[in-house]
Amino acid sequence: MNDFATYEIFWHWLWTALHHGVALTEDGTSTRKGERVTPALMKQLLEQRTETVKVYFAEQDRKGVKSRFDRSKAWVTMEILERQLFHPQWITYGSRVLDSVKEESEADRRQILDAIFSPSRDAVVEKVKKKEFTPRALEAYDFVFDL
């Protein structure tokens, strides 16, 4: 539960910074002071962070370091974070997105995420009617958006 709370705070902060184009401030190491947070900058920062994590995991694996945490879904978390950040609609309980897909197969996870990040509930309902999405995708959409 603590990890969900941390994720919630983190992604809300990043979404707000992106969607309000906040100006970066001095942190002692940044050369970006005054630069506005834009979609291009956010994408660049996410790519840099993802690469840093990949290198770190590879180094830990090479050294034989065993983590007490399951890292197998780290990439799923990064994908969800990116989709949340660039989604125009505010999601009150963003960690529910993670909760909706944590036990799903890759195919089901993809469909659920596509539903959650659809432009509207009506669009999801339409895809369920056409059997492009399963009813589970609509249930996940409703859970995430508290409907």
N, C-alpha and C positions, 0 to 999 in steps of 0.2 A: 504494500500500500504506500509505503514511503517513496518508492521509486515512481509510482504514478503521480504522487503529489509533486515531486521534483520535476517530472516531465511536464506536468500541467503548468507550473510556474514558468519553466523555461520556454515552452513553445508559445505561451501567451505573450511573453516579453518580446520574443523575436517577431511574432505576427504583428504586434503593435508597432514595433520599430519599422518594419517593412511597409505596412499599410498607411503609416503616417509620415513616412519619409524623414525620420528623425535624423538629426545631425550627430555624428560621432564626436565623442569628446576624448581628451587626452587620457591615456591610461598608463603612461610611462614607457610603453613600447610601441604604440601605434604611430604610424606615419599617415594615418587617414583622418586626423583631427579636422572636423568641420565637414567632412564628406557626408553626403546624404545616403541613407540606406535605400537602395533601389533594388528592383528585381535582379538586375545583372550583378550587383555587388553581393546580394544574398546568395545567388546561385554560385558565384565564385567562392564565397566563404564556405558554403556547404560542400562543394567539391574538394576544397582544401582540407576540410575537417575529415571528410570521408577517406581521403587518401592517407591522412595522418593516422587514422584508426586502422586502416588496412596494414600500413607499415608496422604499427605497434603490435597488432595481433600476429603478424608474420614473425616478428622478432621474438615475441613471447613463445610462439609455437616452436621456432628454431631452437630456442634455449630450453625447451621442454617444460616451461612454466605452465602449470595447470591452474586455471582460474576457478574460483569457487562459484563463478556465475556462468550460466549458459550463454555463450556468445553467438550461437548459431542464428539468432534472430536480430543481430545488430543491424544488418543491412535492411531488414524489413522496417525496423524502427527509423532508420535514416530515410527510407522511401516515404514512410508515413509523415515524418516531419516535413519533408520537402513538399509533399502534396498539401499538407495543412497550411504551410506558410504561404503558398501561392494560391490557395483557394480563396475566392473573394468573400465567402460567407464566414463570419465568426462562429466558432463552435464552442459553446459554453463549457462543455466537458470533453476536451480534446483527448484525454486519456481513454475515453470510451472507445475511440477508434482502435487503439491498441488492444483494449479488452475484447473488442468484437472479432479480432482476427488471430489472437494468440494461439488458439487451438485448431485453426483451420488449415486445410491442405493449401498448397500454393495456388491451385486453380480456384478454389473457393475464396481464398484470401483476395485474389486479384478481382474477382467479381464483386465481392463485398466492398472493397476499396473504390472500385469504379462506381458503385451505387452511392456510397457515402459522399463521394466528391462529384456527383452529378449536379447539374444546375438547379434541380428542384426535386421535391418528392414526387410530383406528377410525372416527371421524366422517368423516375425509378418504377413507379406503378405501371407506366406504359411498357417498359421493358419486361416487367414481370408478366404482364398480359400477353406479350409476344413470346414469352418463354426464353427471352435473352438473359434474364436474371431469374434466379430462384426466389421463392418467397423469403428465404433466409436473408437475402440481400436487402429486401425491404425492411425486415425486422431489424437488421443492423442499422439501417438509415434512421429508423424511428428511435432506436435506442440512443444513438449518438446525438440526435437533435432533440431528444427528450419529448417525443411526440406520443 
